[in-house]
């Protein structure tokens, strides 16, 4: 039985149906990625999420529609000036109004808004969201009509509409942030034999973030459909031909109406679900200092720069896409297609970044993705063909999404776990500023440049300011990519062309998958990282849970492996060629997996290996002058594709590791510091390529602290032992017995109450009968006296 198969505990006591409890256990068992989807199994939270999806798409459509309407009204009236520059200033004004609303009510007034919508505040959170959606619904119904009602005032009114809609969106978001935690599943009962809950709030933040990414391209798609339908209606109804964005405005209003109807039936509790205590709480954490941490290899500021640069570049491209669409001879439909290609491509790039050249160094891939984004934006400004521009926009979005995803993954890898929250806040703030600056600065730059036409014979070069802005933004990304590659390259001395060629060629490797039975843990890291200490501590902890544990190592876990180990690590083998060294490690690994690891996994044991494939890739690939791709392929062939369920990378600087040596160094330990630096970078590259399977731990802290972090992760991944299954069964049985006892006590109490009530009624009936008999006798006596 694995954690994903754990039955519900908590609600079995309170409700025999226990559907909610089953979902809660599934949430406990799932990984962080699956936990995001598991949140939607809870009906109230799913209803709130549905409202966010519908309302978010409506908000995206509203921003695009109001941009088109304001552009149309300002061009007709010449509000911001005549010609191209007036249109560019109008775009900057619309986006500036939206950014101003977001910054003012999202940063400056965030505290007061949170207080107003708190459970004890004066504003009900559900009705705040309903009111915000209702206000935006009314604004979008009226917005297209202002061009006809008051043409001279329409631009100012539409800018006010943009600002008010942005304020309403901030109110909605703050109310949602306050309402959502109350809808999270409850923690387990005190003393229940279940594993620690994952961080629901972290999963919730991921859900909101992903939804926010998805609604923007969805809004562009809705606007595209609305524009095409509006063009069809315009062939028969003149008003729609003059107001091509009107139908999109009404569709956005309809989406807000759907959000209101969804929220109307949402019930929000007044109290929040208590957050479960993590085993990491109370762990000694060193001071983080002030400012942004530089990370394990001082590379975090550059990764933040990369993320901000790519976010600002895509924001700038989206901001001038409406101008570029009209320069290309298109209209609202072309604008919607450009926004869809840029934002949708970014979402697809983020989603599929992990499968892009998985064997290439993530740091090098980040620089390549930045450069590709810049080249694509540069080409977008140069090429005058609409179809080619759309393709280049999609390519730029894909490359930007890959860069953003890899940048975030590298930052997480560089940062220690307890610092990630603060670094993530810094990163989000920097990215927001970059997006806001790009959205406002790009149209202003396009206005400053203006259209230009160069002719020389038959050659004519005519482009608007938007095209020149795209070229400038793309050109600026290229030096950023060069700086990131030069300052963070973890394969210095190895030609980039060779690495890229190896990654592109790939190969027909065995299918990689963890074993279907048992659980395989690999402990990796450089020499002196403390692997042996953690292996012993981990084995003891897992055995205490009732598991069979097999502790092994590479090389030297088998009789043949011991002979190979003596050759590989003996200082007398200093003349061994690099290729021979790699093949000897592969031979040891093949024997090790075939005779030790697989048999143990097949009988359901927990296997803990001190080193595995990653050590060969890091030492013989990154450390030597061999190709990491080829080393990984040889090892995968030797192991028939067996990969660990979890790889723990103990990361420590070579200088700190060397201070721990208590014996004479072996052949590999005697290598120079540059070799061990390359080995460390190789390990970190592997971890960044597959963050779901790796746990990177700072091995420079106390061994007990390292063990706590590893146990915390394994608490969510390890299968249950027979003893734990028995304990769970006993807990369920005890819960059922407790529920039965309480039910019996309740039934006995009710029966006693009913008996007491019957006795009271009988006593009352007896008293009434006696009273009637007394009255009858008195009446009879009165009659007798009267007769006498």
KAJO-V233887 format. One record per backbone hydrogen bond with DSSP energy under -1.0 kcal/mol. CO is the residue of the C=O (numbers start at 1). NH is the residue of the N-H. If there is no record, write none. Layout:
# KAJO-V233887
CO NH
CO NH
This chain:
# KAJO-V233887
1 720
2 5
3 6
10 13
11 15
18 22
19 23
20 24
21 25
22 26
23 27
24 28
25 29
26 30
31 35
34 38
35 39
37 40
38 41
39 42
42 46
43 47
44 48
45 49
46 50
47 51
48 52
49 53
50 54
51 55
52 56
53 57
54 58
55 59
56 60
57 61
58 62
59 63
60 64
61 65
62 66
63 67
64 68
65 69
66 70
67 71
68 72
69 73
70 74
71 75
72 76
73 77
74 78
74 79
83 87
84 88
85 89
86 90
87 91
88 92
89 93
90 94
91 95
92 96
93 97
94 98
95 99
96 100
97 101
98 102
99 103
100 104
101 105
102 106
103 107
103 108
104 109
109 113
110 114
111 115
112 116
113 117
116 123
118 121
124 128
125 129
126 130
127 131
128 132
129 133
130 134
131 135
132 136
133 137
134 138
135 139
136 140
137 141
138 142
139 143
142 145
143 146
145 149
146 150
150 154
153 157
154 158
155 159
156 160
157 161
158 162
159 163
160 164
161 165
162 166
163 167
164 168
165 169
166 170
167 171
168 172
169 173
170 174
171 175
172 176
173 177
174 178
175 179
176 180
180 183
181 184
189 192
192 194
198 200
199 203
200 204
201 205
202 206
203 207
204 208
205 209
206 210
207 211
208 212
209 213
210 214
211 215
214 218
215 219
216 220
217 221
218 222
219 223
220 224
221 225
222 226
223 227
224 228
225 229
226 230
227 231
228 232
229 233
230 234
233 236
233 237
237 241
238 242
239 243
243 246
245 249
246 250
247 251
248 252
249 253
250 254
251 255
252 256
253 257
254 258
255 259
256 260
257 261
258 262
259 263
260 264
263 266
278 281
280 283
294 300
299 303
300 304
301 305
302 306
303 307
304 308
305 309
306 310
307 311
308 312
309 313
310 314
311 315
312 316
313 317
314 318
315 319
316 320
320 324
321 325
322 326
323 327
324 328
325 330
326 329
331 335
332 336
333 337
334 338
335 339
336 340
337 341
338 342
339 343
340 344
341 345
342 346
343 347
344 348
345 349
346 350
347 351
348 352
352 355
353 356
357 360
361 365
362 366
363 367
364 368
365 369
366 370
367 371
368 372
369 373
370 374
371 375
372 376
373 377
374 378
375 379
376 380
377 381
378 382
379 383
385 389
386 390
387 391
388 392
389 393
390 394
391 395
392 396
393 397
394 398
395 399
396 400
397 401
398 402
399 403
400 404
401 405
402 406
403 407
404 408
405 409
406 410
407 411
408 412
409 413
410 414
411 415
414 296
416 419
419 423
420 424
421 425
422 426
423 427
424 428
425 429
426 430
427 431
428 432
429 433
430 434
431 435
432 436
433 437
434 438
435 439
436 440
437 441
438 442
440 444
441 445
442 446
443 447
444 448
445 449
446 450
452 463
454 461
456 459
459 456
461 454
463 452
464 468
465 469
466 470
467 471
468 472
469 473
470 474
471 475
472 476
473 477
476 480
477 481
478 482
479 483
480 484
481 485
482 486
483 487
484 488
485 489
491 494
495 499
496 500
497 501
498 502
499 503
500 504
501 505
502 506
507 509
513 643
519 607
520 645
520 646
521 609
522 648
523 611
524 650
526 529
530 534
531 535
532 536
533 537
534 538
535 539
536 540
537 541
538 542
539 543
540 544
542 545
542 547
543 546
548 606
550 608
552 610
558 562
559 563
560 564
561 565
562 566
563 567
564 568
565 569
569 667
570 573
573 576
577 581
578 582
579 583
580 584
581 585
582 586
583 587
584 588
585 589
586 590
587 591
588 592
589 593
590 594
591 595
592 596
592 597
593 598
596 600
597 601
598 602
599 603
600 605
601 604
605 519
606 550
607 521
608 552
609 523
609 611
610 554
612 615
613 617
614 618
615 619
616 620
616 621
617 622
618 623
627 631
628 632
629 633
630 634
631 635
632 636
633 637
634 638
635 639
636 641
641 513
646 522
647 695
648 524
649 697
651 699
653 657
654 658
655 659
657 660
658 661
666 670
668 671
672 676
673 677
674 678
675 679
676 680
677 681
678 682
679 683
680 684
681 685
682 686
683 687
684 688
685 689
690 693
693 647
695 649
697 651
698 701
702 706
703 707
704 708
705 709
706 710
707 711
708 712
709 713
710 714
711 715
713 716
714 718
721 725
722 726
723 727
724 728
725 729
726 730
727 731
728 732
729 733
730 734
731 735
732 736
733 737
734 738
735 739
736 740
737 741
738 742
739 743
740 744
741 745
742 746
743 747
744 748
745 749
746 750
747 751
748 752
749 753
750 754
751 755
752 756
753 757
754 758
755 759
756 760
757 761
758 762
759 763
760 764
761 765
762 766
763 767
764 768
765 769
766 770
767 771
768 772
769 773
770 774
771 775
772 776
773 777
774 778
775 779
776 780
777 781
778 782
779 783
780 784
781 785
782 786
783 787
784 788
